[in-house]
Amino acid sequence: MTPALGHVTRQTQTFVLHQSMALLRLTAAEVTELLTQVAEVNPHLLVRRPRRRFLVGLGASDALEATLAESSGSLIAHVQAELSDLLSRGGPMERILTRLMEDLEPSGWIKTDLGRIARDLGIREALVEATLKLVQERVSPTGLFARDLRECLHLQLSERGEVSPEMEAVLAHLDLLQTGGADALAERTGLTAERVRACLAQIRTLDPKPGARFDVDPALTREPDARVTREGGAWKVRFNRDTEPTVEIAAIPRAGDNPDLAEALKQARSLQFALNLRQSATRQVIEALIARQTGFLDSGDAALRPLTQAELAEATGFHTSTVSRVMNGYLIETPQGVIPARTLCPGSVSRLGGTHSRAQVQARIRAFVQAEDPASPLSDGDLVQRLRHEGIAVSRRVAAKYRQDSGIARAALRRKSA
């Protein structure tokens, strides 16, 4: 066997020759890269790379930006690479990390209650919390996997060695900045206005949403991987093969007489089998996903039911990490628009589980506000009460956050005189 082919064979044996299911643990980009690398030295393997056709109407500058963003990697791809050594340990560590990545928001924060994660995984909450702390210490940029704004800023200040009692006091009451400004912060913390302004100056040099730098999703600028249409009263998924790599086996006369070529043929066939297995798994996951979100296809966000990747894993028989990688960067065209597959996996708004997703609650809040009396707009407390009448139990803080995330100003700013 030639040295180059021998090197690549050893490199891919773990993933393919000895364990073909391992391709399921690679992202689509990683699969394409692996196949291309092997094909360069394996004469039996012919690889067709996925086409990169951008959506109609996309300008040249947008396409270039998308290409650059794709090369830099998405947020999920970035944290997977950063935490690869921890993920490789398997067991509870891998399960916790996979769930944390599953719940990671575009901002870089993770808002799911750790107690709920522990219950879902059947693992002690202390172990989940210890794992989260380890992740926060190791991942970059600092602030990823924070549970709220205060923790995100605190992690970055700790890295700089700039945490002081005065800064702790300002961070603890930072929400007053929006309603009362620096003066309200000074009054609540007992600090002078000068010290508060100095702390705020430090805070303004931090990144409150470290995940946002990865938030450009190049998938949204290219052809979708699948399309969902209604056929004969049922929803059908049509998969786009142009977005997937494919392999063919090249026939070489008298290859069986050469041990190197015989080994290369064995390797090529194993890769082809593993790729077909991966594509079959992808289809099973996406079809299971669509089958559970038909309400969204009919009515949009208001009917988007809570669903986790762990539930999809249980339904399909695959590992949660496999489901996560299958959905990473996967794009689906639906009657509600072109969306990332992960959009269809929203968690419940309740820490104890429930039947309402964040998108549903935000849709109801928007509907309440649209129908309100402009002279007497609904307060966050009013929104909480109306949601409870519909069986949606959230706190006032959560209702306020969802209102803000929907681009709706607080009641005082929405009030209009008759």
N, C-alpha and C positions, 0 to 999 in steps of 0.2 A: 504494500500500500504506500502511496506517495505520502511524504511528510505532511503536506497541507491537508489532504483528505483524512489522514490519520488524526490530525489535530481536531478538525471539525467533528469527526466521528466521535471522538472521546468527549467533546464539548456537548454534543447533542444526545449522547446515549442516555443520560439521566432523564432527559425530557421525553425522548421518543422511543429509542430502540428497546429499552428495558421497561419503560413506563409511559405508554402512548397517551394515557389520560392526562399527563402533565402539561400538554399543550393547552389544556383548558385553563391553566393557571397563568397563561401569558396573555397580554393584551393583543389586540389585532395588529398593532404596529410592531410589537415584539415578534409575533408569529411571522409577519412578512419579512422582517429583518433576518430572522433565523433561516427561513427558507431560502432567501436570496444569498445569504452567506454560504450555505451548504451547496446551492446550485453552482456557485462559482468554481467549485472543485469536484463536484459530482457530475460526471457526464450523463448519467441516467436521469437526472432531475431537471425538469423544465418548469420554471415558475413564471406565472403571469401575475404581476403586481396589481393591486387594486387601482382603478382609475381615479384620478383626482379631478372630477368635473364639478365645477362650482355652480351654484344655483343661478338661474337666469336673473339678470338684472344686477348682479354683483359687479361693482366697479373694479378696475385693475388695482387700485390702491387697496381696496378692501380684500381682494384675493391675495395680494402680497402680504398684507397684515395677517391674514388667516394662516398663510403658509409659515410665516415667521413664528406665530403663536403656536402652531402645531409642533414645530421643531423644538420649542422650549418646553413643551409638555404641559398637560393640564394639572390642576391641583391634585387630583387623585393619583395621577401617574407620578407626580413629584413625591408625595408622601409615601407611596408604595416603594419608591426607590430609596428614600431616606430611611425607611423602617424595614428594609428587606432582610437585614440580619435578624431582627426580632421576629419577623414573620416566619423565617425559616426554622424557628424553634418548634413550631407546631404546638399542639395541645392547647391549653387554656390561653396561653399568650396569643397564639394566632387567632383564636376565636374572639378574644376581646379586641385585638387590634382591627380585625376585619369589621366588627360592629362599630367601632369608633370611626373608622374611615367611611362606613356606610352612612353614618349620621353627620358627617362633616358638611357644613354649609358652605356656600360660595364665599362667605366672608372669612372663612377659616375657623369659625367658632363651632363648638359642638354644644347643643342646647338640650339634648336628651338627658333626663334624670339618670344618674348613675345607678340608683336603686332599681330602676326599671330594667336597665341593661343587665344588671346582675340577676334579676328574676328571670328575664328572657333566656339567659345563657345557663342558668342554674349554677352560678358561681358567686362566691361571697363578694359583697359590695366592697369590702376592704381591698380585695385583690384587684377589682376593677379600678378603684381609685389609685392604687399604687401603680398600676399599669399606665393610667392616664398621666400621672406625675412623671413617670419615666419618659413617656412620649413627649411631653411638653419640654423636658430638659434636652432631649436629643434632636428633635426636629427643627428645621429652619425653614423660613424665617421665624424668629422667636415670636410667640403669640398665637401660633397655630394650635388648635385644639383647646383654646381657652373657652370657658363656659359662659363668660359674659364680658362686657367691656372692661370692668374693673380688673378682672383676672388677666385679660389680654395686656392691658397697660402695665400691670404689676409685674408680669413675667419679663417684659422688655426693660422695665426700670431695674429689676433685680439683676438682669444680665449686665447692665451698665454699673451696678453698684450705687444706684441713686435713690434707693428706698429709704425714706426717713419718716419719723413719726408725723411730721407735718404733711408729707406726701401721702401717707396712709390715711390721714384725716380727710384730705381733699378727695382722694379716690373713693372713700366711703360715702361721700355725699355729692359725687360728681353730677348726679341727676338734677341737682338744684341749679346747675348752670343754665339749663334750658328755660327754667321758669323764673328764676330770680337773678341770674347773672353772678358775677364775682362777689358782689356785695352780700348776696344770700349765703354764698359759700363761706365768706369771712365770718358772718354772724353765727352760722351753725357750727363751724369748726373752732371758733374762738381765736383764729389767727388774724393777723393784720392784713389789710387789703394788699399791702406790698408783698407779703409772703405768699398769699393766695395767687397773685399775679405771677410771681416767680415760679410757683409750682405749675401753673397752667402753661407757662412758657416752655417748661420742660416737657409737659405732656404733649404739646403741639408738635414736638419733634418726633413723636412716636407714630406707629402705624396702627390705627384702631381696627383695621380689617386686613390683616396680612395675607389672607387668601384671595383678596380682590385682584392682586397682580396676576393671578393665574386664571382669572374669571373669564377671559376671552375664550369662548368655545369654538374652535375652528370647525367643529362638526356642523355647526349651524350654517356654515357658508357653502357646504358641499351637498352632493346628492344624498338623500336619505338611504339608510341601509335596508329599510323596510317600509311598506305602505299598507295602511289599513283602510279597507273599503267595505261597504255593506253590499253583500251579494245574497239575493234570495232571502232577505230578512235576517241574515246573520253576518257578523263581522268576520272578515277574512284577512289574513296577513299574507302579503306578497313580498318575498325577499328579493333584494337586488343583488344579484351575483357579481355585478360590476364593481361593487365596493369591497369584495372579498378576494384574497389571494387564492389562486388555484394552481395545482401542480399536475403535471403529466409525466409519465414514465417513457423515456426515449429508449427505443430498441437499438442495441449495438450488436452487430453480427459477431458471433463467437465470443460473446462476453463471458460465457460460462467457463471458457478455457483460461481465463485470467483471474486469479484469486482477488486482486484488487478490485476489478470491475464487478465481480460477483458480490463482494462485500458492499460496494457502492449501490448495486441494484437492491440488495436487501435493505439498506438504509433508506433508499428512495421510496420503496414500497411501504416501509414503516411510517415514514413521514406522510405519505399520501393517506394512509389509513388513519393516522392520528388527526390530520387536518379534517378529513371527512367526519370523524367523531366529534371534533370541536364544533364544526358547523351544524351538526345535528343537535348538539347540546344547546347551541345558541338559539336555534329555532324553537326548541322545547321551552327555553326560558322566556323568550319573547312572546310565544303563543300563550303561555301561562299568564304572563303579565297582562296581555290584552284581554284575555278571558275574564280577568278580575277587575278590569277598569272599563267595562262597556258603558257604565253610566257617564264617565268622562267623555267618551266618544260621542254620546248622544247630547249631553248637556253642558260640557265644559267643566271648569274648576269647581263649580258648586256641587258637582256629583263625584268628585275625586275622593274615593274612599281610602282610609288609612291602610297602608300595606308596607311591609318591610321586606328586605331582601332575604331575611331569615325565613319568612313565610314562603317566599318563592322557592327557596332551597328545599324546604320541607315538602313542598308540592311536587317538585321535579326530581327529588332524590339526589341533587348535586350538593356539594359543599357550599356554604355561604360565600367563601372567597371566590369560588368558581362563578357564582351568580354575579358577584360584584365585578369581576373582570370581564365577563360577557357583556355587561351593561356599560362598561367604561367607554365613553365616546360613541355609543351606539345611538343612531338617529332614526326616529320614526316619523313618517308623514301621516298625520291623522286629520279628520274633519275639523279639528280645533287648531290646526297648524302643525308645523314641523317642530318637534320637541325632542330633547334628549330622553332616552329611556328612563333614566333615573328620576325624571319628573313624575313618573307614574308610580313611584314608591315613596309617598309621603308618610311620615309617622303620624301617630295620633296626637291630638293637642293635649290629651290627658296623660298625666304621669302614670296613671294606673291602667292605661289602655282605653280604648273607646271606639266609637263608630264615626268620628268626625276628624277629618284631616285639616291641616292648617289652611290649605287652599279653600276648603269649604267654609271655614270660619271667616276668612277674609272676604269671601264672596258674600256672605250674609251681612257682614259689617258694611260693605259697600252698598248693599241693597237698603239697609236701614238708613244710612246717611242720605242716599238719593231720595228717599221718601220722607225725610224729616221736614219739620217746619223751619224755614230759614231764620225765622225770628226767635225760635227756641230750639236750637240744635241739640242733639243728643250728646250727653256727656259720656265719658268712658264707663261710669257707673250705670248709666241708662243702657249702654250697649251690653254690659254684662247681664243685666236683668232680662233684656230681650233675648239674648242668646240662651239663657237658662230656661226661658219659656219654651224654647225649641229643643230642650234637652241637651244643650251644649254647656258644660260647666267649665268656665275659665275664670281666672282671677282678673281683677281690674288691671293689674300690671300687664298681663298677657294681652288683654283686649286693647290696651293702649299701644302696645308694641305692634300688634297686627294692624291697627289703624294707621300707625305711622308708616309701616312697611307698605301699606296700600296707597300711600301718598295723600292721606287725608289729614288735614290740620286739626288741632284740638278745637273743642266746641267754641271757645271764646273767639277764635279767629274765623270761625264759620258763621258767626251770628250776623244777620243782616237786618237792618231796621226796616219796618214796614213803610 
